[in-house]
Amino acid sequence: MINGTTSKRCGCRNPATGKPWGSKCPKLHRGNAWNPNHGVWQYQIELPKATDGRRRPLRKAGFDGQAEAADVLRRINEALAVCEPGDITNLTRAGDIIEKAVNAEQQVPDPATVRRLLYAVETLDKSPTVAELMKMFMTSRGGSQGTAKRKKIKEGTRRSYQGHIDNHIGPNLGDIDAPRLTAGLIETRMLDTIEERNALIDQLRASPDLQKRLQVKGMRKVGIATQHRILATLRAGLNWGIKRQIIPPNYPVKYVEIAPETAPKKLIWTEERVAEWKLTGKVPQDVIMVWTPEQTGAFLDHLIACGDRLYALYHTIAYRGLRRGEGCGLHRAEYDSRRKKVTIAWQVVQHGWEARLERPKTDGSYDDVPLDDGSVLALDNHLVQQRQERLAAGDKWIETGLMFTTETGEMLHPADVTDHFYFRLEQAGLPPVGLHGLRHGAATINLAAGVDMKVVQDLLRHKSMTTTSNLYTTVLPDLAFDAAEKAAASVPRKRHLKAVA
């Protein structure tokens, strides 16, 4: 749909007023048709508002025919169509480009030129490099330049994209012309580089030389799951450029050979693994370690003995499987002690170091979580404690409505909660797990108690039971043993083997 209009006007004046007729001159029409021998054609269109909010009606006359005026109008619409719907910042900038060209008596720039001018690609005579294309892609999604954010992409996703670009795509592939990118270049220049770094980290971690081990202290390997996400970011940028005709169709990511993405295996801290950890200090690599129900109980007992003010938070995570952000974002109004449930309606999300309240990412996460009597008691006790802290804080108290807060009522920072968890874990002398491991522990506690897998799925709010089953059926050795015994017992036998002496 073309926005704007075309019409005729002339320089004749109204003899009664002395003012120009403009487009209302009676000589411009012959009946219902335009007079071909009088006046000139013009177009009129409303450009996007300027940065200061002023309206920008754009008019231009002097065309011999309607088709010529309509053609310029079409070019203006095509130039504006380069921008994403609702991208106010770039629509304004596109209007600036068009207005400047028209005022300078220049031709309206074509869409390709407008794209390059909008997304800061300096070389207009060639295709963009991968780095330039990814910059254009990110600019369209909002960033440091102040571009309007697309509603369908969350801030956390945008930060994840930018991290992949800054750390992996840009340094390894950025100088390649985007249309010339191939699966082989992605594998040899980026994925192989990532694997070489991973191997170096493993080598230095295993070195008997302390200085070498310190070189990689705090460094994290880039796992297969992250590599898949990096490729997804690259694919999104290429597809964005193809859709907007910035680069020709090119789908190299489709042909990249990479190991399939699999969830990390989960292992229980058995007595044998705990003994090995105490002897060597080493934790099994590339797996997620989970406490036994007894170890979880020992941790919670330690918190009670310490009088820990966040006991109820860790208790609820351990027993009912809340995520860290969900626990930090739990509101008092979402706790129903009579019906014994909490509603997961908010979560505290960390972007870089900044933390803020957001709605759950998926509809499945936005749900009620049933509570056992022990969890209700823990939360009730916590509310009593919080009222006492409110009275003690007096005017310093900041009311947030949150269940778990600082001693002055402010929102807890998720990183501080994790640091506090590790502090108490070391005090308790227990084998290390991540704070998210408490959520995994909630699954094992319920499975060990014989709770049906579908109930555990609902508790953890997994999208499918396959996810729950794949994650947890092999965690507890006792569960696997029981399953094997039940399967064997289901086979009718008349003869049974006896042990050979």
C-alpha positions in Angstrom: 0.0 0.0 0.0 1.5 3.4 -1.1 1.2 6.1 1.5 0.9 9.7 0.2 -1.1 11.3 -2.7 -0.5 12.9 -6.1 -2.4 15.9 -7.3 -2.1 18.9 -9.7 -1.5 22.6 -8.9 -0.8 25.8 -10.7 0.4 29.4 -10.2 -2.9 31.1 -11.0 -4.4 33.5 -8.5 -7.9 34.0 -7.3 -8.9 37.4 -8.7 -11.2 38.0 -5.7 -8.6 37.5 -3.1 -5.3 37.8 -5.0 -4.1 34.6 -3.3 -2.8 31.6 -5.3 -5.4 29.0 -6.3 -2.9 26.1 -5.8 -4.7 22.8 -6.3 -8.1 24.5 -6.4 -7.8 26.4 -9.7 -10.9 25.7 -11.8 -8.8 25.4 -14.9 -7.1 22.3 -13.6 -10.2 20.2 -14.3 -12.2 19.4 -17.4 -15.3 17.9 -16.0 -14.2 14.9 -13.9 -10.8 14.7 -15.6 -7.5 16.6 -15.1 -6.8 19.3 -17.8 -3.6 18.0 -19.5 -2.7 21.5 -20.7 -2.8 23.3 -17.3 -0.7 23.1 -14.2 2.0 20.6 -12.9 1.9 17.4 -10.9 3.0 17.1 -7.3 3.2 14.5 -4.6 2.6 14.8 -0.8 3.5 12.4 1.9 3.9 12.5 5.7 7.4 11.5 6.7 8.0 9.9 10.1 8.2 12.5 12.9 11.5 14.2 13.5 13.5 13.5 16.7 12.1 16.6 18.3 8.5 15.3 17.6 7.6 17.8 14.8 5.5 16.6 11.9 7.2 16.4 8.5 4.8 16.8 5.6 6.9 16.5 2.4 5.6 18.1 -0.9 7.3 18.4 -4.2 5.8 19.8 -7.4 7.0 20.4 -11.0 6.3 17.0 -12.5 5.0 16.9 -16.1 2.9 13.7 -15.5 1.2 11.9 -12.7 3.3 8.8 -13.3 6.5 10.7 -12.6 5.2 12.0 -9.3 3.8 8.6 -8.3 7.2 7.0 -9.1 8.9 9.3 -6.6 6.2 8.5 -4.0 6.8 4.8 -4.6 10.6 5.2 -4.1 9.9 7.0 -0.8 7.6 4.2 0.4 10.2 1.6 -0.5 12.9 3.4 1.3 10.8 3.6 4.5 9.8 -0.1 4.2 13.5 -1.0 4.9 12.8 -0.4 8.6 11.1 -2.9 10.9 7.5 -2.0 11.8 7.6 -0.1 15.1 11.3 0.7 14.8 10.7 4.4 15.5 14.4 5.4 15.7 15.3 4.0 12.3 12.1 5.3 10.7 13.1 8.7 11.9 16.6 8.3 10.5 15.2 7.0 7.2 12.9 10.1 7.0 16.0 12.3 7.6 17.8 10.6 4.7 14.8 11.1 2.3 14.2 14.7 3.4 17.8 15.6 2.9 17.9 14.1 -0.6 14.6 15.8 -1.7 15.7 19.2 -0.3 19.0 18.9 -2.1 17.1 18.2 -5.4 18.6 14.7 -5.4 17.0 11.4 -6.3 15.4 9.5 -3.4 17.9 6.8 -2.3 17.1 3.2 -3.2 16.3 0.7 -0.4 19.8 -0.9 -0.5 21.5 2.5 0.0 19.1 3.4 2.9 19.8 0.0 4.6 23.5 0.6 4.5 23.2 4.2 5.7 20.9 3.1 8.6 23.1 0.3 9.8 26.4 2.1 9.5 28.1 0.1 6.8 30.6 2.5 5.4 31.5 0.7 2.2 28.5 1.0 0.0 30.1 -0.5 -3.1 30.4 -4.1 -1.8 28.6 -6.7 0.3 29.1 -6.4 4.1 31.5 -8.5 6.0 30.2 -10.9 8.7 31.1 -8.4 11.4 29.3 -5.6 9.5 26.2 -7.7 9.0 26.0 -8.8 12.6 26.3 -5.1 13.6 23.4 -4.3 11.4 21.5 -7.2 12.8 22.1 -6.2 16.4 21.3 -2.5 15.7 17.9 -3.5 14.4 17.3 -5.2 17.8 18.3 -2.2 20.0 21.6 -1.5 21.7 24.0 1.1 22.8 23.0 3.4 19.8 19.5 3.7 21.4 17.7 1.9 18.6 14.2 0.9 19.5 13.9 -2.6 20.8 11.9 -5.2 19.0 9.1 -6.4 21.2 9.6 -10.1 20.5 13.2 -10.2 21.6 14.0 -10.1 25.3 17.0 -8.1 26.8 18.6 -11.4 28.0 18.5 -12.8 24.5 19.9 -9.6 23.0 22.8 -9.8 25.5 23.4 -13.4 24.7 23.5 -12.6 21.0 26.0 -9.8 21.6 28.2 -12.0 23.7 28.4 -14.6 21.0 29.2 -12.0 18.4 31.9 -10.2 20.6 33.6 -13.4 21.8 33.4 -15.8 19.0 31.7 -14.7 15.7 33.5 -11.4 15.3 37.0 -12.4 16.3 37.0 -15.6 14.2 34.7 -14.8 11.2 34.2 -11.0 11.2 36.6 -10.2 8.3 34.9 -12.6 5.9 32.5 -11.2 3.3 29.1 -12.5 4.4 28.1 -14.0 1.0 31.4 -15.9 0.9 30.9 -17.6 4.3 31.0 -21.4 4.1 30.4 -24.2 6.5 34.1 -25.1 6.2 35.2 -21.6 7.3 32.8 -21.7 10.3 34.2 -25.1 11.4 37.9 -24.4 10.9 38.1 -20.7 12.0 35.5 -20.7 14.8 34.6 -24.1 16.1 38.1 -25.5 15.9 39.4 -22.4 17.7 36.8 -23.0 20.5 37.8 -26.6 20.9 41.6 -25.7 21.0 40.8 -23.3 23.8 38.8 -25.9 25.6 41.7 -28.4 25.3 44.2 -25.8 26.6 42.0 -25.2 29.6 41.8 -28.9 30.4 45.6 -29.2 29.9 46.4 -26.3 32.3 43.9 -27.4 34.9 45.5 -30.9 35.0 49.1 -29.5 35.2 51.0 -30.1 38.5 52.4 -26.5 38.0 50.3 -24.2 40.2 51.1 -21.2 38.1 49.7 -22.9 35.0 46.6 -23.9 36.9 46.2 -20.3 38.0 46.3 -19.1 34.4 42.9 -20.7 33.8 41.3 -20.0 37.2 37.8 -18.8 36.6 37.9 -19.6 32.9 35.0 -21.7 31.5 35.0 -24.0 28.6 32.6 -23.5 25.7 30.4 -26.6 25.7 28.5 -28.1 22.8 25.2 -26.6 24.0 26.8 -23.1 23.9 28.4 -23.8 20.5 24.9 -24.6 19.2 23.6 -21.3 20.5 26.5 -19.4 18.9 25.6 -21.0 15.6 22.0 -20.1 16.1 23.0 -16.4 16.6 25.1 -16.5 13.4 22.1 -18.1 11.6 19.8 -15.5 12.8 22.1 -12.7 11.6 22.5 -14.3 8.1 18.8 -14.9 7.8 18.1 -11.3 8.8 20.4 -10.1 6.0 18.9 -12.4 3.4 15.3 -11.4 4.2 16.2 -7.8 3.7 18.2 -8.5 0.5 21.4 -7.1 2.1 23.2 -10.4 1.1 22.1 -13.1 -1.4 20.7 -16.4 -0.1 23.5 -18.2 1.8 22.9 -20.9 4.4 26.3 -22.2 5.6 25.3 -22.9 9.1 22.9 -25.6 7.8 25.9 -27.7 6.7 28.2 -27.3 9.7 29.2 -30.6 11.3 28.9 -30.5 15.0 28.1 -33.0 17.8 24.4 -33.0 18.7 23.3 -30.9 21.7 22.6 -33.1 24.7 21.8 -32.2 28.3 24.7 -32.7 30.7 24.6 -36.0 32.5 23.6 -35.8 36.1 25.4 -37.9 38.7 24.6 -38.4 42.4 27.2 -37.8 45.1 27.5 -41.4 46.1 29.7 -42.4 49.1 32.4 -43.6 46.7 32.4 -40.2 44.8 32.4 -38.2 48.0 35.4 -40.3 49.3 37.3 -39.6 46.0 36.5 -35.9 46.2 37.7 -35.7 49.8 40.9 -37.5 48.9 41.8 -35.5 45.7 39.6 -32.4 45.8 38.6 -33.1 42.2 34.9 -32.9 41.0 33.7 -34.9 38.1 33.9 -32.8 34.9 31.2 -32.2 32.2 28.4 -33.5 34.4 26.0 -32.0 36.9 26.5 -33.3 40.4 23.4 -33.8 42.6 23.0 -34.4 46.3 21.3 -37.4 47.7 18.2 -36.7 49.8 20.4 -37.3 52.9 22.9 -34.7 51.8 20.1 -32.1 51.1 18.8 -32.8 54.6 22.2 -32.2 56.1 22.5 -28.9 54.3 19.1 -27.7 55.5 19.9 -28.9 59.0 23.1 -26.8 58.9 21.1 -23.7 57.9 18.7 -24.2 60.9 21.7 -24.6 63.2 23.2 -21.3 61.9 19.9 -19.5 62.2 20.2 -18.5 58.5 17.6 -15.8 57.7 17.2 -17.3 54.1 16.5 -20.8 55.3 13.0 -20.8 53.9 14.3 -19.8 50.4 16.7 -22.7 50.2 14.1 -25.0 51.7 11.5 -24.1 49.1 14.0 -24.6 46.3 15.2 -27.9 47.6 11.7 -29.4 48.3 9.6 -27.8 45.6 12.1 -27.3 42.8 11.9 -23.5 42.3 14.5 -21.8 40.1 16.8 -19.3 41.7 15.2 -16.3 40.0 11.7 -17.6 40.8 12.6 -17.8 44.5 14.0 -14.3 44.6 11.0 -13.0 42.7 8.3 -14.7 44.8 5.8 -12.2 46.2 4.0 -12.5 49.5 0.7 -12.0 47.7 1.5 -15.1 45.6 1.8 -17.3 48.7 -1.4 -19.0 49.9 -0.8 -20.8 53.2 -4.4 -22.1 53.5 -4.4 -23.7 50.0 -0.7 -24.6 50.5 0.6 -23.2 47.2 2.8 -20.5 45.7 2.2 -18.9 42.3 5.2 -18.4 40.1 4.3 -15.0 38.5 7.7 -13.2 38.6 11.4 -13.9 38.5 14.5 -11.9 39.2 16.6 -12.0 36.0 20.2 -11.0 35.9 21.5 -9.1 32.8 25.2 -8.7 33.3 25.3 -7.5 36.9 21.9 -5.6 36.6 19.0 -7.6 38.2 15.4 -6.8 37.6 11.9 -8.4 38.0 10.4 -9.9 34.8 7.6 -12.2 34.0 8.5 -15.9 33.5 9.9 -16.7 30.0 7.3 -19.3 29.1 3.6 -19.8 29.9 4.6 -23.2 31.4 6.7 -21.5 34.0 3.8 -19.3 35.1 2.0 -21.7 37.3 1.0 -22.8 40.8 3.4 -24.9 42.8 1.9 -27.1 45.6 3.6 -27.0 49.0 4.1 -29.7 51.6 3.4 -29.0 55.3 7.1 -28.5 56.1 7.5 -25.8 53.3 4.3 -24.0 54.6 5.8 -23.9 58.1 9.1 -22.6 56.8 7.4 -19.8 54.8 5.1 -18.9 57.7 8.1 -18.6 60.0 9.9 -16.5 57.4 7.0 -14.0 57.3 7.1 -13.6 61.0 10.9 -13.0 60.8 10.3 -10.5 58.0 7.8 -8.5 60.0 10.4 -8.3 62.8 13.0 -7.1 60.3 10.6 -4.5 59.1 10.0 -3.1 62.6 13.8 -3.1 63.2 14.5 -1.3 60.0 11.9 1.5 60.7 12.2 4.3 58.1 15.0 2.4 56.3 12.6 -0.3 55.2 11.8 -0.4 51.4 8.6 -2.1 50.7 8.8 -4.3 47.6 6.1 -6.9 48.4 8.7 -9.7 47.9 8.8 -12.7 50.1 12.6 -12.9 50.3 14.5 -9.6 50.7 17.5 -8.0 52.3 17.2 -6.9 55.9 15.8 -3.5 54.8 13.3 -5.0 52.3 15.2 -4.6 49.1 15.2 -7.2 46.3 17.8 -9.9 46.6 20.5 -10.0 43.9 20.6 -13.5 42.5 24.4 -13.5 42.5 24.5 -12.7 46.2 22.1 -15.6 46.9 24.4 -18.0 45.0 27.5 -16.7 46.9 25.7 -17.1 50.2 24.7 -20.7 49.2 28.3 -21.6 48.5 29.5 -20.0 51.8 27.0 -22.2 53.8 27.8 -25.3 51.6 31.5 -25.0 52.5 30.7 -24.5 56.2 28.6 -27.7 56.1 31.5 -29.7 54.6 29.3 -31.1 51.9 30.4 -32.1 48.3 30.0 -29.2 45.9 26.8 -28.7 43.8 25.4 -25.6 42.1 22.5 -23.7 43.6 20.5 -25.0 40.6 21.5 -28.5 42.0 18.9 -28.0 44.8 16.2 -27.9 42.1 17.6 -31.1 40.6 17.7 -32.5 44.1 13.9 -31.8 44.5 13.4 -34.1 41.5 15.5 -36.9 43.0 13.8 -36.5 46.4 10.3 -37.0 44.8 11.4 -39.8 42.6 13.1 -41.6 45.5 9.8 -41.3 47.4 8.0 -43.1 44.5 6.3 -40.0 43.1 5.0 -40.5 39.6 7.1 -39.0 36.8 4.2 -37.0 35.5 3.7 -35.4 39.0 7.5 -34.5 39.0 7.1 -33.0 35.6 4.2 -30.8 36.8 6.2 -29.8 39.9 9.2 -28.7 37.9 7.0 -27.2 35.1 8.8 -29.0 32.3 7.2 -28.6 28.9 7.2 -32.4 28.3 7.6 -35.5 30.4 10.3 -36.6 28.0 12.5 -33.8 29.4 11.9 -34.9 33.0 12.4 -38.5 32.2 15.7 -37.9 30.3 17.0 -35.7 33.0 16.3 -37.7 36.1 15.5 -41.4 35.6 19.2 -42.4 35.9 20.2 -40.0 38.7 19.6 -42.2 41.7 21.3 -45.6 41.5 18.7 -47.0 43.9 15.9 -46.0 41.5 17.6 -47.7 38.6 18.2 -50.8 40.7 14.6 -51.0 41.7 13.5 -50.6 38.1 15.8 -53.4 37.1 14.5 -55.7 39.9 10.8 -54.9 39.0 11.4 -55.7 35.3 13.1 -59.0 36.1 10.4 -60.0 38.6 7.7 -59.4 35.9 9.0 -62.4 33.8 7.4 -65.7 34.9 10.0 -68.4 35.7 9.7 -72.1 36.7 13.4 -72.6 37.2 15.8 -70.3 39.0 19.6 -70.2 38.9 21.5 -71.0 42.1 24.9 -69.6 43.0 27.8 -71.8 41.9 29.9 -72.8 44.9 
